[in-house]
Amino acid sequence: MPAQSEIAISIIVPCFDRLDLLERTVRACFRQQMSHDLGWEILVCDNHPEQLARVRVLALIAEAPVPLRYLPAPARNIARARNVGVAAARGRVIAFVDDDEAPEPGWLAAYYECLERTGADAAFGPKYPVFPDGKPPAWDPEAIYYTTDFKVPADTTIGRTGRWGRALGCGNSCMRVATCLNEPKPFDEDLGRADGEDALLYFRLLRAGRRFVWCPDAVVREAQPASRLTYAYMEARLKRGSRTASRCRMKVSQRPLATHTMLVAAGVAQVIGHGALLLLTGDLFQPLRVAHRLGIARGLGKLTYRGGDTDFIAEHALPASRAA
């Protein structure tokens, strides 16, 4: 491992039990290149109680071009993994990537240069899917619901939600520690078991006036196992995501009654509006036309934010050899 100067940027990779995909992610991180005077590191934060990733990560250290560290965070709670990584990170900037995502070459440099160029507090980049047989499911032929791409110019200031209602996720992001991650536990571990801890952080940061920008050159390729390719999975995912986002809005709201009223009104409008269009367009009888069905799911998520389920949706990992 070559000698490096002071660590400027840390990569945090939370993981649970997708070991082959984790190795794909870490090796993709190995392929990043920064200027010679800029030090960086990789931290793998293992959520599994049995520390399943330890042996795999330790075996990769000898190949690592930069410091690679294994950090146990033994509970199925992604917020805890991220908090453990943030506490241990030495960089003044932290890039997050999930264990089913492989960053493309130039990903890390693009993020760092974007933050330096814009002075923004956080930057986000596209996620493009990798399917087991190379093709998206028939009900989503353009992979709209598996793609996160705001489709705006580089350095554009953005909010949480972009084209097609896709929301930002922490899996492909880069943040300044001083302005975004300066609390002891920036990610809420009460939400972390089921996801949503990043949404809550983003709502808090935006309310505090932090600036988010789009970085189209910071691309990751996200592996999609077969269990994610059904319409039923996506319907459950969007309903849960809408429910979780609504709960996060309530947590940061300074006017809870007004926010609750807005959420209920938006949910009713989505259910009634998309329901009417489902009938009027004839899409009710076309199972491969899903936009209005999924619009209804988002509306139902808002209407059930107080008591609906937000737990993990069961799925099976895709072997790394099929997610390259």
Summary of the structure (lengths in Angstrom):
residues: 324
radius of gyration: 19.7
end to end distance: 25.3
largest distance: 65.4
contacts: 1090
relative contact order: 0.14
helix: 42%
strand: 17%
